[in-house]
Amino acid sequence: MPVTLLVAVPEALRPQFFADGDGLRLASVAERLGGDLLVAESVPAALEAADLSAVRAVVVAWGVPAFDAGMLARLPALRLVAHTGASVKPFATPELFAAGVHVTQAGAGMARSVAEVSLAFTLALLHRVPQFDHALHAGVPWSDAERAPVQHELLGAPVGVVGASRTGRAYLELLRVLGARPLLADPTLDAAEAADLGAELVGLDDLLAAGAVVALHAPTLPETHRMIGARELALMPDGAGLVNTARSWLVDEGALVAELRSGRLSAAIDVFDEEPLPADHPLRSLPNALLTPHKAAGTREGRLRQGAIVVDELERFAADEPLRHAVTAADLERMA
């Protein structure tokens, strides 16, 4: 039988995304599409190994090449690309949409994981964990290590949230449960909608000026590029902290480094302009910077949610039902 479903996910990632039983569900989807399932390390590897002219759906992970005209010519029956991650920008070309191919992604599965890391970062900055940890690891005398900016509790603290994205909303829920006072900046919401999320809607400048911690959860769009620059950072009060688990796109990294070097602000960052972060990057040596290697979404539970979303979407596709996590050509045009 012809191959109708290609799962182009590296072997090391497959058990992270797909739970017991998902293999049978994927094979069932392939059968409903009129053929067999092929599992491969990548789309190029599959193209070398098999005839994919009957493939109607492809599952991809990170690092997939662009679905350009050349690739589409070798996949003439393709009608769905399902991404186990979030951003489809690296591979979803205008040619892909022009060919009538649907695109879906599993970003919703990451929201809770990233929100929890944002919360952990928020608590760490409020309690000055980066400074204390850095000092003790560096062998600083105990009395000197104790000298950090004033510590604060989350209870009652004004915490700014920039963007009511899926992750922003999950983060807001955690803040509410722990008794913070959330402030929200999002031009797509009105005050009543923000109140429904448990937050006070304010302008970005007012949020920056009031937040003990400001967490970024805005989307990657042309208008959000470097939305937090030197002017915006200067609005933040002394001792405030910036959390970025979204995209480095949102922040002028050079301006942030300058503020951190002054000691006026602190930051907790999971995303960087250059990844891997160079060993000699100034952020690595700053005691008021808490850094993680773009792993906020890397939980076992989150990855399994992502895989489940993809399998569910494939089943909807095979049943000719509407997709719940589709990305349109219009969405792609707005993405940076």
Buried (B, 14 or more C-beta within 10 A) or exposed (E): EBBBBBBBBBEEBBBBBBBEEBBEBBBBBBBBBBBBBBBBBBBEEBBEEBEBEBBBBBBBBBEBEBBEEEBBEEBEBBBBBBBBBBBBBBBBBEBBBEBEBBBBBBBBBBBBBBBBBBBBBBBBBBBBBBBBBBBEEEEBEEEEBEEBBEEBEBEEBBBBBBBBBBBBBBBBBBBBEBEBBBBBBBEEBEEEBBEEBBBBBBEBEBBBBBBBBBBBBBBBEEEBBBBBBEEBBEBBEEBBBBBBBBBBBBBBBEBBBBBBBEBBBBBBBBBBEEEEBEEEBBBEEBBBBBBBEBEBBBBEEBBBBBBBBBBBBBBBBBEEEEBEBBBEEEBBEEBE
